[in-house]
């Protein structure tokens, strides 16, 4: 069997790892696992090599918040899966970088420290020790020499440096604006951190405040952030969430004249075809036009938003109206908190018959509801509305445009208004600039100084890092805690040397995590954030693992930072400016129907399970519990089945060896299928096929030495400790992970293949060959990856998949 020994780590194993004399009668995981974890770490088996001749493979987990409560089995799921992929790629001859670090700044860590009556620095360091120990228990192939901690000055030095680079380029700025304020967390929040009007951390109702804050100009990259999603190998659900959040709308800016005034009110709409049905306009309470109407604004200080089911409140502006430019009718102006100030112009034309929010508002305040789009024409009777009719249809009661389809009506009404200079087409985005300043203690200080003579002055790079003082009362009061530290606050202006004040806000923790993937390429560098050549070699990340909950916040911010610093020529990795080429969203683990959470009392700790069954058994159950990208219910007794499987493996390798070199199609087919399942990220079915193999091997008289070696390598990504122990017992002096992934005899299993016709809406577009044992899931997944088929499926919704075993798979798309 050909062996692969990377030059840098080619060495003999220490004496403790020499082949054991005799045979152990019983599988004893605890002693095996402890032994191999020590050997792997001592021998730096997983240390990544900069600039290797081997192809690089950068595998990254979304680094954890070290909460202090430790990992539960739900957290384990992602770390085990990323380890399987990393080990597989190492066996495929790749130079693997699989690092780990700690997202240690921010509200989660600070709130946990307050709860535990500890200083955040002390608390976070203790929590990191717990997490580090638990991740080592997994037996993961982590390059610990690259460990990072975002709360360490050696890291946030470069977070502050990055801020300065964005500031110098005009991508970081300070302004007074209505912002989201959490009264419980006592800090402002970015729009992305407000979910349905509630703080995403504590579920408190968020209110609006007028404050001067720091922002990053993410909107400058809105078009690129949207368009570049198409080229990413990401789950479609995640890309859809980002597209919806960025929210590109191609519509029309329409002027509603105010009688006896030269200044009209402008409204953005994507439905100009409904203009004849506009019976009032409605303005956000945060709009500058209505600042003087203090009474209502005071009542509407809750976060303005478009929740469809929220109770509608509003007030009419007495004595003022606007003219509907379509029919020249005067219509009233209302103020209501169901209009989002941050979308369009902050003013909407209200068409109650064709927008559900407007419909509910009009019903509550007894306003006219005029239907101007009907599903049928020239049928004279339109349906009686019990809710808004929001679909396209035919225009009615719309003057000379009556009878047109909605699509034609939109175009012609806009063209008519353009003749009178009352409309122009524009593109609008829902995305708003990223608010990054926080009125809390535990974060990277913003490197800005305020001078009476020179105003905002950036801290010189040579003075970085601006360290976070430790002797500060950090409990939230609504005012930045750093204001209470005279030693921190008082400084001198870098320009004139006169007395000046430091910025007392800290940065949002998502700034730290928006660039951490770059630091792993060169984490010990004290002269720069990372060596450019190392960044160019390692980036982009080849495989990124994490939860769907980060689809908008972290992933959007990280993509923005990557694009921004690429534009500034700080990074220039070869492929493009996207940091994560492939993303895999890990399914959550539930217990008793609820996501695991300490507050719900349904957390399962891995510690006791490891003591009873061993790490490999727990790894196996985490992988076997269900499809890796889907949520799964934890079955307390499930791990025992995996333990029995490992006992069977152990027993087979104690008994069944011979010199039989005959080709075995069952083993060859298993090699092929397990390889395919790993490539498709289906560890559960890969393990299922391995179980079937060992049922077969149990009945077989002997296993040849060459096949035994191949089978151990097949097992190794899933059960690394057991695999290395079995490998050693075969007389090998080097780790199984320095071997080469086995190949299979295509000719031997070729006659067992099947031909599948791949259809789109019943029409055959491709003919593909599969193993006759391939499941529908494998056939479906590999068919989607075919270049011919993927073109048809791109940006299309699959309504149904029809599968006829051994013959046809048909994708029914819209």
KABELPE-V468596 format. One record per residue. N is the residue number from 1. RES is the residue in one letter. PSI is psi in whole degrees, 0 to 359 (* if undefined). Layout:
# KABELPE-V468596
N	RES	PSI
N	RES	PSI
This chain:
# KABELPE-V468596
1	X	127
2	X	138
3	X	151
4	X	115
5	X	105
6	X	136
7	X	317
8	X	329
9	X	20
10	X	121
11	X	165
12	X	148
13	X	150
14	X	166
15	X	330
16	X	343
17	X	11
18	X	156
19	X	133
20	X	134
21	X	139
22	X	188
23	X	135
24	X	132
25	X	336
26	X	143
27	X	119
28	X	85
29	X	322
30	X	314
31	X	322
32	X	313
33	X	318
34	X	316
35	X	311
36	X	328
37	X	320
38	X	317
39	X	312
40	X	315
41	X	318
42	X	324
43	X	6
44	X	42
45	X	330
46	X	19
47	X	122
48	X	148
49	X	118
50	X	135
51	X	34
52	X	155
53	X	340
54	X	152
55	X	138
56	X	153
57	X	111
58	X	107
59	X	126
60	X	135
61	X	146
62	X	116
63	X	148
64	X	155
65	X	119
66	X	91
67	X	341
68	X	341
69	X	351
70	X	175
71	X	142
72	X	178
73	X	339
74	X	319
75	X	323
76	X	327
77	X	313
78	X	319
79	X	324
80	X	317
81	X	316
82	X	329
83	X	320
84	X	313
85	X	319
86	X	315
87	X	319
88	X	314
89	X	327
90	X	318
91	X	339
92	X	6
93	X	14
94	X	153
95	X	99
96	X	129
97	X	116
98	X	88
99	X	176
100	X	147
101	X	190
102	X	125
103	X	77
104	X	344
105	X	169
106	X	179
107	X	318
108	X	314
109	X	318
110	X	316
111	X	322
112	X	322
113	X	318
114	X	316
115	X	324
116	X	8
117	X	51
118	X	158
119	X	139
120	X	322
121	X	316
122	X	316
123	X	315
124	X	323
125	X	323
126	X	318
127	X	321
128	X	321
129	X	318
130	X	312
131	X	316
132	X	316
133	X	317
134	X	323
135	X	326
136	X	327
137	X	330
138	X	337
139	X	23
140	X	146
141	X	73
142	X	136
143	X	92
144	X	348
145	X	347
146	X	15
147	X	137
148	X	160
149	X	115
150	X	342
151	X	1
152	X	135
153	X	331
154	X	339
155	X	309
156	X	349
157	X	314
158	X	339
159	X	316
160	X	320
161	X	318
162	X	318
163	X	315
164	X	321
165	X	319
166	X	321
167	X	315
168	X	331
169	X	2
170	X	13
171	X	355
172	X	128
173	X	163
174	X	133
175	X	161
176	X	130
177	X	158
178	X	126
179	X	164
180	X	127
181	X	126
182	X	113
183	X	340
184	X	310
185	X	346
186	X	48
187	X	163
188	X	159
189	X	147
190	X	157
191	X	322
192	X	345
193	X	8
194	X	117
195	X	111
196	X	35
197	X	3
198	X	151
199	X	130
200	X	346
201	X	312
202	X	358
203	X	18
204	X	152
205	X	128
206	X	140
207	X	169
208	X	138
209	X	149
210	X	108
211	X	157
212	X	120
213	X	168
214	X	140
215	X	151
216	X	139
217	X	67
218	X	334
219	X	337
220	X	340
221	X	14
222	X	315
223	X	316
224	X	318
225	X	326
226	X	308
227	X	323
228	X	352
229	X	330
230	X	328
231	X	4
232	X	141
233	X	76
234	X	158
235	X	139
236	X	327
237	X	318
238	X	318
239	X	323
240	X	318
241	X	318
242	X	317
243	X	317
244	X	324
245	X	318
246	X	320
247	X	57
248	X	130
249	X	125
250	X	112
251	X	207
252	X	138
253	X	114
254	X	135
255	X	128
256	X	102
257	X	147
258	X	123
259	X	137
260	X	26
261	X	144
262	X	358
263	X	104
264	X	167
265	X	128
266	X	139
267	X	135
268	X	134
269	X	150
270	X	0
271	X	63
272	X	340
273	X	343
274	X	7
275	X	324
276	X	344
277	X	5
278	X	117
279	X	356
280	X	166
281	X	154
282	X	135
283	X	141
284	X	143
285	X	342
286	X	1
287	X	139
288	X	332
289	X	328
290	X	22
291	X	327
292	X	348
293	X	74
294	X	327
295	X	309
296	X	319
297	X	321
298	X	328
299	X	341
300	X	35
301	X	359
302	X	158
303	X	125
304	X	136
305	X	171
306	X	39
307	X	126
308	X	332
309	X	9
310	X	152
311	X	126
312	X	131
313	X	156
314	X	168
315	X	141
316	X	145
317	X	107
318	X	141
319	X	2
320	X	140
321	X	173
322	X	167
323	X	125
324	X	116
325	X	346
326	X	313
327	X	3
328	X	16
329	X	145
330	X	133
331	X	150
332	X	166
333	X	127
334	X	157
335	X	131
336	X	149
337	X	6
338	X	1
339	X	133
340	X	121
341	X	330
342	X	3
343	X	134
344	X	233
345	X	0
346	X	6
347	X	135
348	X	144
349	X	129
350	X	120
351	X	84
352	X	329
353	X	344
354	X	19
355	X	126
356	X	322
357	X	317
358	X	322
359	X	313
360	X	321
361	X	315
362	X	321
363	X	317
364	X	322
365	X	14
366	X	50
367	X	156
368	X	140
369	X	106
370	X	115
371	X	124
372	X	0
373	X	125
374	X	142
375	X	340
376	X	148
377	X	137
378	X	20
379	X	120
380	X	336
381	X	121
382	X	158
383	X	148
384	X	127
385	X	127
386	X	356
387	X	168
388	X	142
389	X	107
390	X	357
391	X	168
392	X	160
393	X	226
394	X	142
395	X	135
396	X	159
397	X	43
398	X	39
399	X	224
400	X	354
401	X	356
402	X	135
403	X	345
404	X	151
405	X	155
406	X	315
407	X	318
408	X	321
409	X	319
410	X	312
411	X	315
412	X	324
413	X	319
414	X	316
415	X	321
416	X	317
417	X	328
418	X	329
419	X	329
420	X	11
421	X	37
422	X	3
423	X	150
424	X	145
425	X	137
426	X	167
427	X	131
428	X	149
429	X	143
430	X	330
431	X	134
432	X	162
433	X	150
434	X	115
435	X	116
436	X	354
437	X	144
438	X	143
439	X	45
440	X	170
441	X	311
442	X	82
443	X	172
444	X	124
445	X	142
446	X	124
447	X	65
448	X	141
449	X	143
450	X	123
451	X	138
452	X	327
453	X	319
454	X	359
455	X	225
456	X	126
457	X	122
458	X	143
459	X	133
460	X	143
461	X	328
462	X	342
463	X	0
464	X	149
465	X	149
466	X	106
467	X	147
468	X	122
469	X	148
470	X	341
471	X	58
472	X	139
473	X	111
474	X	0
475	X	138
476	X	133
477	X	354
478	X	349
479	X	142
480	X	122
481	X	332
482	X	345
483	X	338
484	X	353
485	X	100
486	X	322
487	X	322
488	X	315
489	X	318
490	X	129
491	X	193
492	X	153
493	X	128
494	X	341
495	X	316
496	X	349
497	X	2
498	X	167
499	X	139
500	X	173
501	X	145
502	X	155
503	X	132
504	X	352
505	X	155
506	X	167
507	X	147
508	X	137
509	X	337
510	X	344
511	X	320
512	X	315
513	X	355
514	X	353
515	X	5
516	X	330
517	X	336
518	X	322
519	X	330
520	X	337
521	X	340
522	X	63
523	X	343
524	X	2
525	X	125
526	X	348
527	X	334
528	X	168
529	X	329
530	X	150
531	X	131
532	X	324
533	X	323
534	X	321
535	X	316
536	X	325
537	X	314
538	X	327
539	X	153
540	X	169
541	X	130
542	X	327
543	X	119
544	X	128
545	X	136
546	X	177
547	X	156
548	X	340
549	X	345
550	X	12
551	X	323
552	X	303
553	X	280
554	X	312
555	X	322
556	X	316
557	X	318
558	X	319
559	X	319
560	X	311
561	X	317
562	X	316
563	X	320
564	X	312
565	X	340
566	X	318
567	X	326
568	X	3
569	X	28
570	X	326
571	X	155
572	X	45
573	X	152
574	X	314
575	X	301
576	X	196
577	X	15
578	X	127
579	X	334
580	X	106
581	X	318
582	X	134
583	X	137
584	X	122
585	X	119
586	X	134
587	X	150
588	X	159
589	X	130
590	X	154
591	X	128
592	X	36
593	X	4
594	X	147
595	X	137
596	X	130
597	X	137
598	X	323
599	X	334
600	X	354
601	X	26
602	X	31
603	X	136
604	X	118
605	X	140
606	X	341
607	X	310
608	X	325
609	X	322
610	X	319
611	X	325
612	X	319
613	X	341
614	X	161
615	X	316
616	X	324
617	X	318
618	X	317
619	X	312
620	X	319
621	X	322
622	X	323
623	X	329
624	X	347
625	X	337
626	X	177
627	X	133
628	X	336
629	X	7
630	X	151
631	X	150
632	X	149
633	X	127
634	X	127
635	X	115
636	X	322
637	X	354
638	X	328
639	X	332
640	X	328
641	X	320
642	X	320
643	X	317
644	X	325
645	X	317
646	X	325
647	X	321
648	X	317
649	X	312
650	X	315
651	X	318
652	X	319
653	X	352
654	X	339
655	X	323
656	X	78
657	X	143
658	X	189
659	X	21
660	X	113
661	X	12
662	X	145
663	X	138
664	X	106
665	X	332
666	X	315
667	X	318
668	X	317
669	X	323
670	X	319
671	X	315
672	X	311
673	X	316
674	X	320
675	X	313
676	X	319
677	X	322
678	X	317
679	X	327
680	X	4
681	X	54
682	X	68
683	X	330
684	X	316
685	X	331
686	X	314
687	X	323
688	X	318
689	X	325
690	X	323
691	X	317
692	X	320
693	X	316
694	X	335
695	X	321
696	X	315
697	X	329
698	X	327
699	X	343
700	X	143
701	X	310
702	X	161
703	X	131
704	X	156
705	X	319
706	X	320
707	X	323
708	X	319
709	X	316
710	X	320
711	X	321
712	X	318
713	X	321
714	X	321
715	X	333
716	X	321
717	X	329
718	X	318
719	X	70
720	X	322
721	X	312
722	X	318
723	X	315
724	X	326
725	X	316
726	X	322
727	X	316
728	X	320
729	X	343
730	X	357
731	X	7
732	X	144
733	X	356
734	X	158
735	X	148
736	X	336
737	X	0
738	X	8
739	X	186
740	X	138
741	X	133
742	X	147
743	X	164
744	X	159
745	X	100
746	X	322
747	X	325
748	X	328
749	X	2
750	X	320
751	X	350
752	X	13
753	X	164
754	X	156
755	X	128
756	X	131
757	X	123
758	X	121
759	X	152
760	X	118
761	X	42
762	X	357
763	X	127
764	X	125
765	X	345
766	X	148
767	X	124
768	X	153
769	X	137
770	X	159
771	X	141
772	X	349
773	X	0
774	X	136
775	X	168
776	X	323
777	X	317
778	X	314
779	X	316
780	X	313
781	X	314
782	X	329
783	X	318
784	X	331
785	X	346
786	X	131
787	X	320
788	X	316
789	X	321
790	X	330
791	X	321
792	X	329
793	X	345
794	X	127
795	X	20
796	X	149
797	X	125
798	X	114
799	X	325
800	X	150
801	X	122
802	X	123
803	X	124
804	X	112
805	X	128
806	X	2
807	X	302
808	X	144
809	X	128
810	X	120
811	X	117
812	X	115
813	X	162
814	X	*
